[in-house]
Structures are given as structure tokens and as C-alpha cells.
Amino acid sequence: MKCKEIADLPPEILTLIVSNLSLNDMLNLRVVSPWLNEFMMPVIKPDTCALTFLDLKKLKNHLAIIAEMTDRATALHFIDMLAISSSSTKARTKEKMKQIQMTIPIDRISHVDFSFFKSARIAHFRVAKILPFTLTVAHLKLLRQLLLGCTIDQISLFFDAATIVQIFEIPSLLIAVNAKHAEFIVQNMDQRDLLEYFRTHEFLARLEATDVKELSIGLTTLSILGPVPGGPIESETDFEFIKQVINCGITKITMDLEGCERDGFERFRLLPFIRDLAVSSRHVE
Amino acid sequence: RIYPLMRVTLTTSDGASVTVSRQLTKHSGFIEKAITDMAVDDNAVPLSAVAVDVDDATLKLVIEWLTEHRDDALPYPEKTDEERRADDIPAWDQAFVQKWDTKEDQQQTLYAVITAADKLDIKGLLDMTCKTLANKINGKTVEEMREILQLECDFTEEELAEIRKENAWCEN
């Protein structure tokens, strides 16, 4: 049979043809005809939503998300969310990055099996420090649901006196999203005692069951506000904690315990400690 | 018709027979496989005819392209998405395709050659013709694309608005 129109071409040949086009041309082809729209959508839309970061904030009755991506076509993964989002959504391109901001009414998603993406790879998922999504029991359940289908390289979570007990439930979340780097931040700097929860046997045992290789714990925002130079280690308890964490399979630890620069920091104890770690042949930074 | 170094007879979908040199058919994965499957001595004359699912008129164009490209290196170089570019069509190929623009059914001719290149597994010709079609669409408005591809707009106004809204998420 002679090929009379473009619709007669085999799909793999059509794919070859459109692979020579720019994204804007491919998007225009969607508008040409219904069958081209149907054909082009899976060609344009990446199978996995790849994000450089996803920030989550909790407004009064809404969730606010900010997502950044390098491939503009990735924005098509947010189309399903448009239907449930409120009007304050926007997308903008800054240099080579595409950024999307969206607010979603919580009551529209809390009672349905809603997740952000069917499949996503997120380099860094961050609960924002300002207006954080506090990890209450209900919020943690919702967070699991929202992140279903996501793989997250680094996850940053905030805790306060009311939510620190949820730390024991976090390792199962880390397993679900296959996290490699977990960052736990205590909300208020004067709540240093909350750090004790990270030292409990129960938490460390659960952490060992995850794939996490890098752990950051601090009283400030650590990498969100920029990394804190050096590894401030304040007391014998901290040295002991580092050993325990390393025994859980963690190979990189960052601790910001607000004590590095103060007078009397016992640097002379740090070097022997690091040497001691080195003989265990682990890669420890 | 006889081409230099007669070696392989091709029978077309509309019953014609064309005999061509193995120097040309070596660029066709389909014909080379068919010859291999015959398990005959390369020097045997004549070979059994190879049936190709391409009409006579299109096969003539394919053979014209193969004749020009008979000395091209094999295998055809595979390119990654990053290496691929549509503006590197050789001058002879551009002129070869432009000749069809004077034909009433020029778009159908392009589709026919693309389909033939696919069926005969001629990677260089397939690559060139796909790029040619892409270049016709490249940078055009939706209306111009419809005209080039000879397609009707079957969308409702609501459907069009929805797609444009979705596209706006990806555009600069």
C-alpha cells in the first residue's frame, strides 16, 4: 500500500522524523491535529519527571510546591496537577532552568490517592524552613502518599519538639523513596536536647535498614542556607554518635551543632578521632 | 533496465523487475539479508530475484540515490541525540529531493521514499529523508505545518485551548 499521508508512516519512522525538531516545534505539532497530539505527547513528555529540587511549604489550607528542572518538557508532568491546583500557579524559565510554582488545596488531595507524580527522580526534596510542612502523624502519612513513585537522592526534613517523635517513622520513608542522603534539621536552635532522638538505638537501628550513605544533622538549615565549613564536634557524646552512625553504613556525616567556632573547642581530640576512623578502612569525610 | 555490474534482480510490488549491482545493494540491509538467506555463491550469476515491497517508480528514486552514494562507508554511522543535526544534508541530496517539489504529489513521493528506505533498511537514505521532512516543518507556525502535512484541524475550540494551555507550561 502506498503511503499517502504522514499518518500512514510507521510510528518508529515518525519518531525518527520528529527527533530532528526543537521542543517548540514538537509542541506546535500537538496543535496540528488530534492524532498528532496523541502521538506527540509520549514523544515529548519524558518517562520520568526529573527535578533538580522540589520544595514543599505548608500554607494555611494549601500546599505550595516549587519545582526546578533542566528539561522544559518535564513541565508536562505537572499538567495533571493543574486540574486540582488553585489559581496561583506559574511557570517561568530562568537561564537554563525551568521553575514551576503551584499551590494545591489540601482538602482536595487528603482524602484521595493523590501523588505528585507517577514516576519522578528528584535530586533534592526539601521541606522549606519558612512555612514548613511539619511532620505530624497526619502530615507524614500525606507526605508518603504525595511522594509515591518518587526516587529522591537527598531529602531534607525539619523537626520541632512536637514532631521529633516522628523521627522513628522516617527511615521507612527513606526506604520508600530510595534516599541516599538524609538531612534532619531541628527547627529551633535552642532545642538542642531534641538531637538526643537521633542518638537512640531505635532510630539508628532503623536507619541501618535504609540505603542512606550520607547523613546531615543540625540545628540550622545546613545545605539549604549553604554548607557549614568544617565538621563541628562538640563533645564526647558527639564523637560516640559519629561512631554509631558509621556503624550503620553511613560514609559521610555533616554535623552543625553550633559549637565549631567557640573558644575551647578541643581540636586536638578531633585528629586522633579521625585517624581512628581511618584505620577502619571506611570512606569517611 | 540494466545498471552497471548487473548482479541482483529486484522485483517490485507492481510487478516490474530491476537488475542492479551488488555495489548498490550492499547499502540495503534488507536486500543483503535476502541474498544471504539464499545461501548462494556470491559469484553466482544470475541470483534469484529478490522481491521488494516497493513500487517501481519509488525504487527508481531509491536506485538513483544508491548510485550517487555507492561509495559511502558502511556501516552507516550511528549518531546520538546530541550529535544529530538536521542541517547537514549533502548538496546532491538536497537537489535530489528538491526535484520532487515540482511534482503534484511531492509530499507523497517523500513519504514513499521514506517508507522504501525503511523497508529496504537503507539507513543513509532514511536519515536524509526524515531530516528533509523535519526541515520542512522546522520553525513553522501551526497553520503552516497543517498545510505542509496536508492535515485538517479536527479539534474543538475547547480542545485547542486546553492543549495551548498545557504547551504554555513548557514554552520559554
Contacts between the chains, C-beta under 8 A, distances in Angstrom:
chain1	res1	chain2	res2	distance
A	2	B	55	6.6
A	2	B	108	7.2
A	2	B	112	6.1
A	3	B	108	7.1
A	3	B	111	4.1
A	3	B	112	5.7
A	3	B	114	7.5
A	3	B	115	4.6
A	4	B	108	5.6
A	4	B	111	7.2
A	5	B	107	8.0
A	5	B	108	7.8
A	5	B	111	7.1
A	5	B	149	7.6
A	5	B	150	6.2
A	5	B	151	7.6
A	6	B	111	6.8
A	6	B	149	5.1
A	6	B	150	7.9
A	6	B	151	7.2
A	7	B	151	8.0
A	8	B	111	6.8
A	8	B	115	7.8
A	9	B	111	6.3
A	9	B	114	6.5
A	9	B	115	6.7
A	10	B	115	7.8
A	10	B	118	6.6
A	13	B	114	6.1
A	13	B	115	7.4
A	13	B	118	5.5
A	13	B	126	7.6
A	13	B	130	6.9
A	16	B	126	7.3
A	16	B	127	7.9
A	16	B	130	4.8
A	17	B	114	7.9
A	17	B	130	4.6
A	17	B	133	5.2
A	17	B	134	5.3
A	18	B	134	7.0
A	19	B	81	6.9
A	19	B	84	6.8
A	20	B	84	6.7
A	20	B	85	7.9
A	20	B	86	4.1
A	20	B	130	6.7
A	20	B	131	5.4
A	20	B	134	3.6
A	20	B	135	7.6
A	20	B	138	7.7
A	21	B	134	5.6
A	21	B	137	6.5
A	21	B	138	6.3
A	22	B	138	7.3
A	23	B	170	6.5
A	24	B	171	6.5
A	24	B	172	7.8
A	25	B	137	6.2
A	25	B	138	5.9
A	25	B	139	6.9
A	25	B	140	7.6
A	27	B	167	4.4
A	27	B	170	6.0
A	27	B	171	6.7
A	28	B	140	7.5
A	28	B	141	7.3
A	28	B	142	5.2
A	28	B	145	6.2
A	28	B	167	8.0
A	29	B	137	7.3
A	29	B	145	6.5
A	30	B	163	5.4
A	30	B	166	8.0
A	30	B	167	6.5
A	31	B	142	4.7
A	31	B	155	7.7
A	31	B	160	6.6
A	31	B	163	5.6
A	31	B	164	6.7
A	31	B	167	7.2
A	32	B	142	5.9
A	32	B	145	5.1
A	32	B	146	5.4
A	32	B	149	6.6
A	32	B	151	5.8
A	32	B	153	7.4
A	33	B	146	7.4
A	33	B	151	4.6
A	33	B	152	6.9
A	33	B	153	6.5
A	33	B	154	5.9
A	33	B	155	7.5
A	34	B	154	5.3
A	34	B	155	6.2
A	34	B	159	7.4
A	36	B	149	8.0
A	36	B	151	7.2
A	37	B	163	6.1
A	44	B	170	7.7
A	72	B	170	4.7
A	72	B	171	7.5
A	72	B	172	7.5
A	73	B	170	5.6
A	75	B	169	4.1
A	75	B	170	4.8
A	76	B	166	6.8
A	76	B	169	6.7
A	76	B	170	6.2
A	78	B	169	6.4
A	79	B	166	5.2
A	79	B	169	6.8
A	82	B	165	7.8
A	82	B	166	7.9
A	82	B	169	7.9
A	91	B	168	7.5
A	91	B	169	5.1
A	93	B	172	5.2
A	98	B	170	7.8
A	100	B	169	7.3
